[in-house]
Amino acid sequence: MVQYKILGPGIQPASQTPVETELRILNSTESLTLPVVTSTKVIELKEFLSQRLGIDTDQLHFVHRVGCSWRKQLDHEEVGRKVTVGGIKSFKAEKMTYAEPFLII
């Protein structure tokens, strides 16, 4: 996992306050609550999910509510507290499917 500098704007250290982030899957009722710190970046959660699910980080996209509209979060931004995840169907690893399965004995 990539280690990032824990520095805020200027010389101030970034906040390390523990908080919880709720991840929900787009068009699903499944959710996952993760303990994170305030300065956790979106790319860090994408890498966590990609390792856990066995998919590429480019397939994931995070959106959150801003007022009355939805906004896509970029990789360098701090993750929101309630985030909807697109690009996956479940928080469990999917079984491998083969186009033409066969068995040689």
Secondary structure as the mmCIF struct_conf table of DSSP 4:
data_model
#
loop_
_struct_conf.conf_type_id
_struct_conf.id
_struct_conf.beg_label_comp_id
_struct_conf.beg_label_asym_id
_struct_conf.beg_label_seq_id
_struct_conf.end_label_comp_id
_struct_conf.end_label_asym_id
_struct_conf.end_label_seq_id
STRN STRN1 LEU A 7 LEU A 7
BEND BEND1 PRO A 9 PRO A 9
TURN_TY1_P TURN_TY1_P1 GLY A 10 ILE A 11
HELX_LH_PP_P HELX_LH_PP_P1 GLN A 12 GLN A 12
STRN STRN2 PRO A 13 PRO A 13
HELX_LH_PP_P HELX_LH_PP_P2 ALA A 14 SER A 15
STRN STRN3 PRO A 18 ILE A 25
TURN_TY1_P TURN_TY1_P2 LEU A 26 ASN A 27
BEND BEND2 SER A 28 THR A 29
STRN STRN4 SER A 31 VAL A 37
TURN_TY1_P TURN_TY1_P3 THR A 38 SER A 39
STRN STRN5 LYS A 41 LYS A 41
HELX_RH_AL_P HELX_RH_AL_P1 VAL A 42 LEU A 53
TURN_TY1_P TURN_TY1_P4 GLY A 54 GLY A 54
HELX_RH_3T_P HELX_RH_3T_P1 THR A 57 GLN A 59
STRN STRN6 HIS A 61 VAL A 66
TURN_TY1_P TURN_TY1_P5 GLY A 67 CYS A 68
STRN STRN7 SER A 69 LYS A 72
HELX_LH_PP_P HELX_LH_PP_P3 GLN A 73 LEU A 74
TURN_TY1_P TURN_TY1_P6 ASP A 75 HIS A 76
BEND BEND3 GLU A 77 GLU A 77
STRN STRN8 GLU A 78 GLU A 78
HELX_LH_PP_P HELX_LH_PP_P4 VAL A 79 GLY A 80
BEND BEND4 ARG A 81 ARG A 81
STRN STRN9 LYS A 82 GLY A 86
BEND BEND5 GLY A 87 GLY A 87
BEND BEND6 LYS A 89 LYS A 89
BEND BEND7 PHE A 91 LYS A 92
HELX_LH_PP_P HELX_LH_PP_P5 ALA A 93 MET A 96
BEND BEND8 ALA A 99 GLU A 100
#
